Every structure is written in structure tokens, then in C-alpha cells.
Amino acid sequence: MLSNIGIPGLILILVLALIIFGPKKLPEIGRAFGETLKEFKKSTRDLTEDDDKRK
């Protein structure tokens, strides 16, 4: 899905995000997204480890 965007599409998305949210909000949004992704990966890893231990 995301592999079909390409460089021009990615630049367009970043410019639109900069226009919509402004330069002060983008680091906060990026940080929140990164923490959410990290927590999701940790939860997924914990679930797969629990599943492996039950077998």
C-alpha cells in the first residue's frame, strides 16, 4: 500500500501536514506516533511470546 506512493507523493503529504498542523505541532505529532508504534510493537511481541510459552 505505502510502497505505491513514491517520492513525489511523500513530499506532497509532508507539505500538506506542514501546512495543516504548522511547524510547531509536527514534532509533537511525530513523537506521539512513534511512541504509539513502539507500544504496538511491544504489545504484539508480548502476545506472540505468551502464545509460544503456552505451546
Contact map, one row per residue, 1 for C-alpha under 8 A:
1111100000000000000000000000000000000000000000000000000
1111100000000000000000000000000000000000000000000000000
1111110000000000000000000000000000000000000000000000000
1111110000000000000000000000000000000000000000000000000
1111111111000000000000000000000000000000000000000000000
0011111111000000000000000000000000000000000000000000000
0000111111100000000000000000000000000000000000000000000
0000111111110000000000000000000000000000000000000000000
0000111111111000000000000000000000000000000000000000000
0000111111111100000000000000000000000000000000000000000
0000001111111110000000000000000000000000000000000000000
0000000111111111000000000000000000000000000000000000000
0000000011111111100000000000000000000000000000000000000
0000000001111111110000000000000000000000000000000000000
0000000000111111111000000000000000000000000000000000000
0000000000011111111100000000000000000000000000000000000
0000000000001111111111000100000000000000000000000000000
0000000000000111111111100100000000000000000000000000000
0000000000000011111111000000000000000000000000000000000
0000000000000001111111000000000000000000000000000000000
0000000000000000111111111100000000000000000000000000000
0000000000000000111111111100000000000000000000000000000
0000000000000000010011111110000000000000000000000000000
0000000000000000000011111111000000000000000000000000000
0000000000000000000011111111100000000000000000000000000
0000000000000000110011111111110000000000000000000000000
0000000000000000000000111111111000000000000000000000000
0000000000000000000000011111111100000000000000000000000
0000000000000000000000001111111110000000000000000000000
0000000000000000000000000111111111000000000000000000000
0000000000000000000000000011111111100000000000000000000
0000000000000000000000000001111111110000000000000000000
0000000000000000000000000000111111111000000000000000000
0000000000000000000000000000011111111100000000000000000
0000000000000000000000000000001111111110000000000000000
0000000000000000000000000000000111111111000000000000000
0000000000000000000000000000000011111111100000000000000
0000000000000000000000000000000001111111110000000000000
0000000000000000000000000000000000111111111000000000000
0000000000000000000000000000000000011111111100000000000
0000000000000000000000000000000000001111111110000000000
0000000000000000000000000000000000000111111111000000000
0000000000000000000000000000000000000011111111100000000
0000000000000000000000000000000000000001111111110000000
0000000000000000000000000000000000000000111111111000000
0000000000000000000000000000000000000000011111111100000
0000000000000000000000000000000000000000001111111110000
0000000000000000000000000000000000000000000111111111000
0000000000000000000000000000000000000000000011111111100
0000000000000000000000000000000000000000000001111111110
0000000000000000000000000000000000000000000000111111111
0000000000000000000000000000000000000000000000011111111
0000000000000000000000000000000000000000000000001111111
0000000000000000000000000000000000000000000000000111111
0000000000000000000000000000000000000000000000000011111
